[in-house]
Amino acid sequence: MRDDIIRMWEKANGWSVEGWPSTVDEIERFAKLVAAAAKREWQGLTNEEIEDIRLEYHYADGAVKVGYERAIEAKLKEKNSGR
């Protein structure tokens, strides 16, 4: 959790954390990022996204191609990291 807060602080201020906020403006930017992160809800995959991945990573005979699990993981990470 502490590392997440430090990353948010660095993102808000554009420089590495050596100490904590020193101005009201810095505190406000940081507080907004923390609040936004706290409100973010988990995003699962839609049925369409699941089907797209399934079609891409399964052979006609039902066998699974290498990378199927990583494709699911990557899609979930994409949806939940805001990237």
C-alpha positions in Angstrom: 0.0 0.0 0.0 2.8 2.4 0.9 4.5 1.9 -2.5 1.1 2.6 -4.2 0.9 5.9 -2.3 4.4 6.8 -3.2 3.7 6.2 -6.9 0.6 8.3 -6.7 2.6 11.1 -5.0 5.3 10.9 -7.7 2.6 11.0 -10.4 0.9 14.0 -8.9 4.1 16.0 -8.5 6.4 14.7 -11.3 9.3 14.0 -9.0 10.5 11.3 -6.7 9.4 11.4 -3.1 12.1 12.5 -0.7 9.6 13.9 1.8 5.9 14.6 2.2 3.8 17.4 0.8 4.9 20.9 1.6 2.4 23.1 -0.2 -1.4 23.2 -0.2 -1.5 22.7 -4.0 0.6 19.6 -3.7 -1.6 18.2 -1.0 -4.7 18.8 -3.0 -3.4 17.1 -6.1 -2.2 14.1 -4.1 -5.5 13.9 -2.2 -7.5 13.8 -5.5 -5.4 11.0 -6.8 -5.8 9.0 -3.6 -9.5 9.6 -3.6 -9.9 8.5 -7.3 -7.9 5.3 -6.6 -10.1 4.5 -3.6 -13.3 4.9 -5.7 -12.1 2.8 -8.6 -14.2 -0.4 -8.8 -12.9 -3.7 -10.2 -13.7 -4.2 -13.8 -14.3 -7.7 -15.0 -14.4 -9.0 -18.5 -17.6 -8.7 -20.6 -19.0 -11.8 -22.2 -17.8 -10.4 -25.6 -14.3 -9.9 -24.3 -14.2 -13.5 -22.9 -15.5 -14.8 -26.2 -12.9 -12.8 -28.2 -10.0 -14.2 -26.1 -11.5 -17.7 -26.2 -11.7 -17.6 -30.0 -8.2 -16.3 -30.3 -6.6 -18.9 -27.9 -8.5 -22.1 -28.6 -8.1 -24.5 -31.5 -11.1 -25.9 -33.3 -10.7 -29.2 -31.4 -11.0 -27.3 -28.1 -7.3 -27.5 -27.2 -5.9 -24.3 -25.6 -3.1 -22.3 -27.2 -0.1 -21.2 -25.1 -0.7 -17.7 -23.7 -4.4 -18.0 -23.0 -4.1 -17.3 -19.2 -1.7 -14.4 -19.9 -4.2 -12.9 -22.4 -6.9 -12.9 -19.8 -4.5 -11.5 -17.2 -3.4 -8.7 -19.6 -6.9 -7.7 -20.5 -7.9 -7.5 -16.8 -4.8 -5.5 -16.0 -5.5 -3.1 -18.9 -9.1 -2.6 -17.7 -8.2 -2.1 -14.1 -5.0 0.0 -14.3 -6.5 2.8 -16.3 -3.9 2.3 -19.0 
